[in-house]
Amino acid sequence: MTDGVGAGGAGFGIENLPFGVARLAGGAHACVSALAAKVIDLSVLDRAGSFADVHLPDGVLEEPSLNGFLACGRSVVGAVRARLAELIRADDDRLESSLLPRRAVDMLVPVAVGDFVDFHGSVAHARNMGRLLRGTSDLPPNWRRLPRAYHGRAGSIVPSGTPIMRPYGQVPGDEHPVVGITRKLDFEVEVGFVVGVGNEPGRPVRTSAFADHVAGLLLVNDWSARDVQALEAQPLGPFLGKSFATSVSPWIITLDALEPYRVDGPAQDPAPPPYLAPPPLSAYDIRLEVSIQSQWMRVNDIPAAAITHHRLADQYWTFPQMLAHTTVNGTTVRPGDLFASGTVSGSEPGTEGCLMELALNGERPVPLPDGTTRTFLEDGDTVTITGWAGGGGDGRPLLCIGEVVGTVRAARRLEV
């Protein structure tokens, strides 16, 4: 299904028009959009007066993040998208002067992330990991009563394409933990949502108000060191096993673009409390695929091999519920805050959202086209997560969510 998704600009048509931030050839920053295989420098269009009636803050499209732009709210962001569509349809001369080849710019993390929260939204993932770690697929107490999450490190969020250094930590030894390099490096396929407009202290965000506060979605790879994580996960949850790197895709796909792809989430039993009552069509019909290319495959021009496929709408907890739960205690969210879905896993073979699940913690190695197998990631492996919606013959256009890529590098020498 993913053949051509994102390749040559497929899925980045007029129906999409996402937003990102690019570093231009001269070192300046600009807010950009995507059109086929090119980027649109929105700062050029702004200086040419294309958004004069939108009343954007001065210079907001020349900043090194989208925070200021997204904070203008859904109506302003939507007006910019609508104006872009008008210029494209009219083949406006101003548009031509703003187009750049995608290879001519460096795409950055699209927002300055103040807070990063990662949820645990998949029943299948919770059951699979419970079976591997605790010997039981029974869900933890209250798992179905509230969305669980941990607070991650915003400072370790990196843009797609950034090499991932194999981390150190305390790992299991023969008799007691020892300091060493992780041997169980893993990926986690996730989707994130980005806050555009914050809330006031003490005023929780209702599930029905999700779209008033969220700018859009992007892809997330929450890299994980499973042996480090195993020693620290109880009782307070992940720390060093997660905080060394989290990769994100470059494009924020707006909720307006995703509107045709909204679907109902799964039935929830027991019914959640009123503040978590999901509104209709609160899930997104987004498909995901993970592929791995070893260093040998890359050198010998062997394409990456797809190893898992996923559907975001299978997640038990939906994004509106996650945001409502985050703020029910009166806390605030701010422009640029990032919330991730947790590992998107399904219940069928081949839909596991990480290698630990897919390879059964080393008991069922995953074969690659170069004749090797993987239980966990090896140095030189490139992991690519691709996302898309529509394009399946149901009349909905193909919408590319983007891709997030990272290549594992050997650990540096630990200096203490």
C-alpha positions as a Python dict, from the first residue, in 0.01 Angstrom:
ca = {
    (1, 'M'): (0, 0, 0),
    (2, 'T'): (282, 239, 81),
    (3, 'D'): (447, 211, -261),
    (4, 'G'): (471, 573, -368),
    (5, 'V'): (330, 721, -47),
    (6, 'G'): (541, 1031, -4),
    (7, 'A'): (762, 932, -298),
    (8, 'G'): (772, 1208, -555),
    (9, 'G'): (531, 1403, -337),
    (10, 'A'): (244, 1152, -348),
    (11, 'G'): (-13, 1231, -82),
    (12, 'F'): (99, 1594, -54),
    (13, 'G'): (-159, 1744, -284),
    (14, 'I'): (-395, 2035, -237),
    (15, 'E'): (-603, 1828, 6),
    (16, 'N'): (-310, 1814, 249),
    (17, 'L'): (-101, 2134, 270),
    (18, 'P'): (66, 2055, 604),
    (19, 'F'): (297, 2287, 795),
    (20, 'G'): (660, 2252, 897),
    (21, 'V'): (978, 2450, 957),
    (22, 'A'): (1278, 2449, 725),
    (23, 'R'): (1631, 2578, 746),
    (24, 'L'): (1703, 2739, 411),
    (25, 'A'): (2029, 2731, 217),
    (26, 'G'): (2151, 3059, 369),
    (27, 'G'): (2076, 2948, 724),
    (28, 'A'): (1753, 3142, 771),
    (29, 'H'): (1440, 2971, 900),
    (30, 'A'): (1097, 2973, 740),
    (31, 'C'): (760, 2817, 801),
    (32, 'V'): (678, 2604, 501),
    (33, 'S'): (411, 2383, 352),
    (34, 'A'): (441, 2085, 119),
    (35, 'L'): (312, 2057, -236),
    (36, 'A'): (406, 1740, -423),
    (37, 'A'): (787, 1717, -418),
    (38, 'K'): (839, 2083, -329),
    (39, 'V'): (808, 2304, -25),
    (40, 'I'): (630, 2638, -19),
    (41, 'D'): (819, 2911, 165),
    (42, 'L'): (532, 3082, 345),
    (43, 'S'): (750, 3375, 449),
    (44, 'V'): (797, 3467, 81),
    (45, 'L'): (421, 3466, 26),
    (46, 'D'): (367, 3668, 343),
    (47, 'R'): (612, 3939, 232),
    (48, 'A'): (435, 3948, -106),
    (49, 'G'): (107, 4028, 69),
    (50, 'S'): (-64, 3695, 10),
    (51, 'F'): (-189, 3678, 370),
    (52, 'A'): (-253, 4050, 425),
    (53, 'D'): (-618, 3996, 518),
    (54, 'V'): (-536, 3707, 753),
    (55, 'H'): (-375, 3946, 1004),
    (56, 'L'): (-78, 3732, 1102),
    (57, 'P'): (165, 3866, 1363),
    (58, 'D'): (466, 4032, 1200),
    (59, 'G'): (743, 3786, 1118),
    (60, 'V'): (559, 3483, 1259),
    (61, 'L'): (627, 3284, 940),
    (62, 'E'): (1001, 3347, 966),
    (63, 'E'): (1044, 3197, 1311),
    (64, 'P'): (1239, 2874, 1383),
    (65, 'S'): (922, 2703, 1509),
    (66, 'L'): (550, 2696, 1433),
    (67, 'N'): (453, 2782, 1790),
    (68, 'G'): (359, 3142, 1725),
    (69, 'F'): (170, 3058, 1407),
    (70, 'L'): (-25, 2770, 1559),
    (71, 'A'): (-112, 2982, 1863),
    (72, 'C'): (-312, 3209, 1631),
    (73, 'G'): (-580, 2941, 1635),
    (74, 'R'): (-758, 2706, 1400),
    (75, 'S'): (-939, 2980, 1206),
    (76, 'V'): (-617, 3167, 1122),
    (77, 'V'): (-423, 2851, 1036),
    (78, 'G'): (-718, 2737, 825),
    (79, 'A'): (-729, 3073, 647),
    (80, 'V'): (-363, 3034, 548),
    (81, 'R'): (-433, 2683, 414),
    (82, 'A'): (-734, 2813, 222),
    (83, 'R'): (-529, 3096, 71),
    (84, 'L'): (-260, 2848, -34),
    (85, 'A'): (-524, 2639, -209),
    (86, 'E'): (-652, 2950, -389),
    (87, 'L'): (-302, 3040, -510),
    (88, 'I'): (-243, 2685, -631),
    (89, 'R'): (-572, 2666, -819),
    (90, 'A'): (-510, 3006, -977),
    (91, 'D'): (-148, 2921, -1063),
    (92, 'D'): (-59, 3255, -904),
    (93, 'D'): (281, 3402, -996),
    (94, 'R'): (358, 3463, -629),
    (95, 'L'): (341, 3089, -567),
    (96, 'E'): (610, 3014, -823),
    (97, 'S'): (859, 3242, -647),
    (98, 'S'): (799, 3062, -315),
    (99, 'L'): (858, 2704, -433),
    (100, 'L'): (1176, 2519, -342),
    (101, 'P'): (1286, 2159, -408),
    (102, 'R'): (1248, 1959, -89),
    (103, 'R'): (1610, 1848, -112),
    (104, 'A'): (1720, 2215, -97),
    (105, 'V'): (1607, 2262, 265),
    (106, 'D'): (1664, 2092, 599),
    (107, 'M'): (1336, 2005, 770),
    (108, 'L'): (1344, 2059, 1145),
    (109, 'V'): (1129, 1963, 1442),
    (110, 'P'): (824, 2172, 1351),
    (111, 'V'): (757, 2310, 1701),
    (112, 'A'): (955, 2406, 2007),
    (113, 'V'): (826, 2134, 2239),
    (114, 'G'): (775, 2254, 2594),
    (115, 'D'): (622, 1936, 2734),
    (116, 'F'): (617, 1583, 2592),
    (117, 'V'): (372, 1322, 2721),
    (118, 'D'): (357, 966, 2591),
    (119, 'F'): (42, 762, 2647),
    (120, 'H'): (-26, 389, 2661),
    (121, 'G'): (-333, 372, 2439),
    (122, 'S'): (-329, 23, 2282),
    (123, 'V'): (-493, -276, 2451),
    (124, 'A'): (-297, -514, 2227),
    (125, 'H'): (34, -352, 2322),
    (126, 'A'): (-52, -362, 2691),
    (127, 'R'): (-147, -730, 2670),
    (128, 'N'): (156, -827, 2460),
    (129, 'M'): (404, -650, 2686),
    (130, 'G'): (236, -789, 2998),
    (131, 'R'): (271, -1140, 2862),
    (132, 'L'): (641, -1084, 2788),
    (133, 'L'): (734, -900, 3107),
    (134, 'R'): (496, -1035, 3371),
    (135, 'G'): (387, -1367, 3223),
    (136, 'T'): (23, -1258, 3199),
    (137, 'S'): (-184, -1078, 2936),
    (138, 'D'): (-421, -948, 3203),
    (139, 'L'): (-444, -571, 3192),
    (140, 'P'): (-317, -378, 3496),
    (141, 'P'): (-586, -256, 3736),
    (142, 'N'): (-782, 45, 3607),
    (143, 'W'): (-619, 27, 3261),
    (144, 'R'): (-962, 60, 3096),
    (145, 'R'): (-1073, 336, 3334),
    (146, 'L'): (-817, 606, 3254),
    (147, 'P'): (-548, 675, 2992),
    (148, 'R'): (-202, 600, 3132),
    (149, 'A'): (102, 805, 3036),
    (150, 'Y'): (452, 908, 3133),
    (151, 'H'): (613, 1250, 3106),
    (152, 'G'): (906, 1235, 2863),
    (153, 'R'): (1199, 1465, 2791),
    (154, 'A'): (1124, 1739, 2540),
    (155, 'G'): (1497, 1808, 2500),
    (156, 'S'): (1563, 1471, 2337),
    (157, 'I'): (1307, 1513, 2058),
    (158, 'V'): (1490, 1513, 1724),
    (159, 'P'): (1382, 1559, 1361),
    (160, 'S'): (1346, 1273, 1119),
    (161, 'G'): (1680, 1170, 974),
    (162, 'T'): (1881, 1235, 1291),
    (163, 'P'): (2116, 941, 1369),
    (164, 'I'): (2027, 758, 1690),
    (165, 'M'): (2325, 688, 1917),
    (166, 'R'): (2300, 356, 2100),
    (167, 'P'): (2263, 457, 2466),
    (168, 'Y'): (2425, 346, 2789),
    (169, 'G'): (2244, 269, 3112),
    (170, 'Q'): (2222, 20, 3393),
    (171, 'V'): (2134, -318, 3243),
    (172, 'P'): (2082, -662, 3401),
    (173, 'G'): (2402, -845, 3496),
    (174, 'D'): (2476, -1194, 3629),
    (175, 'E'): (2419, -1097, 3991),
    (176, 'H'): (2332, -726, 3991),
    (177, 'P'): (2286, -445, 3740),
    (178, 'V'): (2593, -322, 3555),
    (179, 'V'): (2657, -7, 3354),
    (180, 'G'): (2670, -94, 2987),
    (181, 'I'): (2546, -38, 2632),
    (182, 'T'): (2190, -141, 2564),
    (183, 'R'): (2161, -469, 2374),
    (184, 'K'): (1784, -439, 2340),
    (185, 'L'): (1738, -124, 2134),
    (186, 'D'): (1386, -102, 1996),
    (187, 'F'): (1153, 125, 1801),
    (188, 'E'): (794, 215, 1885),
    (189, 'V'): (553, 323, 1611),
    (190, 'E'): (336, 608, 1736),
    (191, 'V'): (131, 906, 1623),
    (192, 'G'): (141, 1236, 1809),
    (193, 'F'): (-77, 1543, 1833),
    (194, 'V'): (52, 1898, 1877),
    (195, 'V'): (-116, 2170, 2080),
    (196, 'G'): (-184, 2496, 1897),
    (197, 'V'): (-388, 2692, 2151),
    (198, 'G'): (-342, 2642, 2524),
    (199, 'N'): (-597, 2648, 2802),
    (200, 'E'): (-631, 2862, 3114),
    (201, 'P'): (-522, 2724, 3452),
    (202, 'G'): (-803, 2536, 3620),
    (203, 'R'): (-1007, 2504, 3299),
    (204, 'P'): (-982, 2147, 3165),
    (205, 'V'): (-1018, 2083, 2793),
    (206, 'R'): (-1338, 1894, 2718),
    (207, 'T'): (-1321, 1605, 2472),
    (208, 'S'): (-1559, 1800, 2246),
    (209, 'A'): (-1313, 2094, 2241),
    (210, 'F'): (-1015, 1890, 2118),
    (211, 'A'): (-1006, 2059, 1775),
    (212, 'D'): (-1009, 2406, 1935),
    (213, 'H'): (-674, 2337, 2099),
    (214, 'V'): (-491, 2091, 1873),
    (215, 'A'): (-321, 2197, 1552),
    (216, 'G'): (-262, 1857, 1395),
    (217, 'L'): (-85, 1522, 1395),
    (218, 'L'): (263, 1391, 1315),
    (219, 'L'): (451, 1060, 1341),
    (220, 'V'): (661, 961, 1640),
    (221, 'N'): (927, 694, 1696),
    (222, 'D'): (977, 656, 2070),
    (223, 'W'): (1312, 474, 2067),
    (224, 'S'): (1343, 240, 2365),
    (225, 'A'): (1626, 58, 2544),
    (226, 'R'): (1433, -241, 2676),
    (227, 'D'): (1703, -375, 2910),
    (228, 'V'): (1748, -33, 3070),
    (229, 'Q'): (1371, 12, 3087),
    (230, 'A'): (1326, -326, 3257),
    (231, 'L'): (1526, -215, 3562),
    (232, 'E'): (1363, 125, 3608),
    (233, 'A'): (999, 84, 3502),
    (234, 'Q'): (873, -8, 3850),
    (235, 'P'): (738, 170, 4041),
    (236, 'L'): (762, 511, 3872),
    (237, 'G'): (776, 421, 3502),
    (238, 'P'): (1019, 483, 3214),
    (239, 'F'): (1318, 714, 3248),
    (240, 'L'): (1660, 654, 3087),
    (241, 'G'): (1525, 369, 2874),
    (242, 'K'): (1317, 624, 2683),
    (243, 'S'): (1477, 965, 2724),
    (244, 'F'): (1780, 934, 2496),
    (245, 'A'): (1593, 1008, 2170),
    (246, 'T'): (1243, 1048, 2028),
    (247, 'S'): (1216, 1111, 1653),
    (248, 'V'): (931, 1304, 1489),
    (249, 'S'): (825, 1354, 1130),
    (250, 'P'): (861, 1704, 982),
    (251, 'W'): (501, 1783, 886),
    (252, 'I'): (206, 1873, 1107),
    (253, 'I'): (-101, 1743, 925),
    (254, 'T'): (-385, 1975, 1020),
    (255, 'L'): (-710, 1851, 1169),
    (256, 'D'): (-891, 2024, 881),
    (257, 'A'): (-703, 1805, 630),
    (258, 'L'): (-778, 1498, 843),
    (259, 'E'): (-1151, 1571, 875),
    (260, 'P'): (-1257, 1318, 602),
    (261, 'Y'): (-1062, 1044, 781),
    (262, 'R'): (-1232, 1066, 1120),
    (263, 'V'): (-1395, 745, 1242),
    (264, 'D'): (-1541, 612, 1565),
    (265, 'G'): (-1299, 457, 1809),
    (266, 'P'): (-1350, 109, 1956),
    (267, 'A'): (-1623, 37, 2208),
    (268, 'Q'): (-1506, 103, 2564),
    (269, 'D'): (-1608, -118, 2855),
    (270, 'P'): (-1662, -1, 3120),
    (271, 'A'): (-1800, 329, 3002),
    (272, 'P'): (-1554, 606, 3087),
    (273, 'P'): (-1645, 881, 3334),
    (274, 'P'): (-1824, 1183, 3185),
    (275, 'Y'): (-1511, 1395, 3136),
    (276, 'L'): (-1369, 1113, 2917),
    (277, 'A'): (-1686, 1050, 2715),
    (278, 'P'): (-1560, 1036, 2355),
    (279, 'P'): (-1734, 1258, 2099),
    (280, 'P'): (-1850, 1099, 1772),
    (281, 'L'): (-1576, 1024, 1519),
    (282, 'S'): (-1299, 1084, 1770),
    (283, 'A'): (-1044, 848, 1608),
    (284, 'Y'): (-848, 880, 1282),
    (285, 'D'): (-829, 617, 1009),
    (286, 'I'): (-453, 640, 964),
    (287, 'R'): (-247, 346, 839),
    (288, 'L'): (111, 294, 946),
    (289, 'E'): (399, 80, 827),
    (290, 'V'): (744, 11, 972),
    (291, 'S'): (1037, -98, 757),
    (292, 'I'): (1399, -185, 838),
    (293, 'Q'): (1702, -160, 614),
    (294, 'S'): (2027, -305, 746),
    (295, 'Q'): (2359, -144, 664),
    (296, 'W'): (2440, -434, 429),
    (297, 'M'): (2107, -388, 250),
    (298, 'R'): (2174, -16, 212),
    (299, 'V'): (2524, -67, 70),
    (300, 'N'): (2391, -325, -176),
    (301, 'D'): (2086, -119, -282),
    (302, 'I'): (1836, -364, -134),
    (303, 'P'): (1518, -176, -41),
    (304, 'A'): (1397, -159, 315),
    (305, 'A'): (1174, -448, 421),
    (306, 'A'): (831, -379, 569),
    (307, 'I'): (792, -579, 890),
    (308, 'T'): (472, -444, 1051),
    (309, 'H'): (146, -270, 957),
    (310, 'H'): (-90, -82, 1187),
    (311, 'R'): (-417, 111, 1208),
    (312, 'L'): (-432, 405, 1448),
    (313, 'A'): (-810, 377, 1488),
    (314, 'D'): (-762, 47, 1675),
    (315, 'Q'): (-621, 235, 1975),
    (316, 'Y'): (-844, 197, 2280),
    (317, 'W'): (-794, 552, 2408),
    (318, 'T'): (-849, 837, 2162),
    (319, 'F'): (-665, 1167, 2135),
    (320, 'P'): (-956, 1379, 2271),
    (321, 'Q'): (-966, 1154, 2577),
    (322, 'M'): (-590, 1187, 2626),
    (323, 'L'): (-603, 1567, 2621),
    (324, 'A'): (-909, 1576, 2848),
    (325, 'H'): (-741, 1347, 3099),
    (326, 'T'): (-420, 1551, 3094),
    (327, 'T'): (-602, 1869, 3187),
    (328, 'V'): (-876, 1739, 3419),
    (329, 'N'): (-666, 1830, 3724),
    (330, 'G'): (-646, 2192, 3610),
    (331, 'T'): (-301, 2187, 3449),
    (332, 'T'): (-229, 2388, 3137),
    (333, 'V'): (-108, 2290, 2793),
    (334, 'R'): (82, 2531, 2571),
    (335, 'P'): (148, 2584, 2200),
    (336, 'G'): (397, 2324, 2082),
    (337, 'D'): (327, 2067, 2352),
    (338, 'L'): (350, 1715, 2208),
    (339, 'F'): (137, 1417, 2309),
    (340, 'A'): (203, 1070, 2168),
    (341, 'S'): (-38, 780, 2129),
    (342, 'G'): (183, 512, 2276),
    (343, 'T'): (281, 209, 2070),
    (344, 'V'): (22, 139, 1802),
    (345, 'S'): (-19, -239, 1810),
    (346, 'G'): (-290, -465, 1672),
    (347, 'S'): (-408, -807, 1781),
    (348, 'E'): (-312, -988, 1458),
    (349, 'P'): (36, -1121, 1369),
    (350, 'G'): (233, -858, 1181),
    (351, 'T'): (61, -568, 1356),
    (352, 'E'): (290, -551, 1657),
    (353, 'G'): (419, -199, 1714),
    (354, 'C'): (773, -275, 1831),
    (355, 'L'): (1041, -542, 1788),
    (356, 'M'): (1003, -665, 2144),
    (357, 'E'): (646, -769, 2064),
    (358, 'L'): (717, -882, 1709),
    (359, 'A'): (1017, -1097, 1805),
    (360, 'L'): (869, -1210, 2138),
    (361, 'N'): (1157, -1059, 2336),
    (362, 'G'): (1410, -1252, 2130),
    (363, 'E'): (1231, -1585, 2100),
    (364, 'R'): (1101, -1534, 1743),
    (365, 'P'): (1366, -1355, 1531),
    (366, 'V'): (1238, -1141, 1244),
    (367, 'P'): (1396, -1230, 905),
    (368, 'L'): (1538, -961, 673),
    (369, 'P'): (1613, -987, 298),
    (370, 'D'): (1990, -991, 360),
    (371, 'G'): (1961, -1332, 529),
    (372, 'T'): (1998, -1195, 881),
    (373, 'T'): (1736, -1177, 1153),
    (374, 'R'): (1647, -923, 1418),
    (375, 'T'): (1541, -966, 1776),
    (376, 'F'): (1640, -606, 1852),
    (377, 'L'): (1799, -333, 1641),
    (378, 'E'): (2163, -355, 1536),
    (379, 'D'): (2410, -76, 1459),
    (380, 'G'): (2359, 50, 1103),
    (381, 'D'): (1987, -39, 1092),
    (382, 'T'): (1761, 229, 947),
    (383, 'V'): (1403, 229, 1075),
    (384, 'T'): (1135, 411, 875),
    (385, 'I'): (779, 468, 991),
    (386, 'T'): (538, 578, 719),
    (387, 'G'): (182, 700, 766),
    (388, 'W'): (-105, 765, 527),
    (389, 'A'): (-482, 793, 511),
    (390, 'G'): (-726, 723, 229),
    (391, 'G'): (-621, 623, -119),
    (392, 'G'): (-791, 286, -90),
    (393, 'G'): (-1054, 323, -359),
    (394, 'D'): (-1324, 457, -128),
    (395, 'G'): (-1322, 802, -286),
    (396, 'R'): (-1106, 964, -23),
    (397, 'P'): (-781, 1105, -165),
    (398, 'L'): (-445, 974, -53),
    (399, 'L'): (-318, 1187, 233),
    (400, 'C'): (44, 1137, 335),
    (401, 'I'): (105, 1178, 706),
    (402, 'G'): (477, 1170, 637),
    (403, 'E'): (763, 950, 748),
    (404, 'V'): (1005, 945, 1037),
    (405, 'V'): (1348, 791, 979),
    (406, 'G'): (1639, 710, 1207),
    (407, 'T'): (1962, 512, 1166),
    (408, 'V'): (2126, 343, 1466),
    (409, 'R'): (2484, 446, 1533),
    (410, 'A'): (2733, 266, 1760),
    (411, 'A'): (2761, 394, 2115),
    (412, 'R'): (3027, 647, 2196),
    (413, 'R'): (3284, 561, 2460),
    (414, 'L'): (3140, 633, 2802),
    (415, 'E'): (3357, 882, 2990),
    (416, 'V'): (3303, 901, 3365),
}
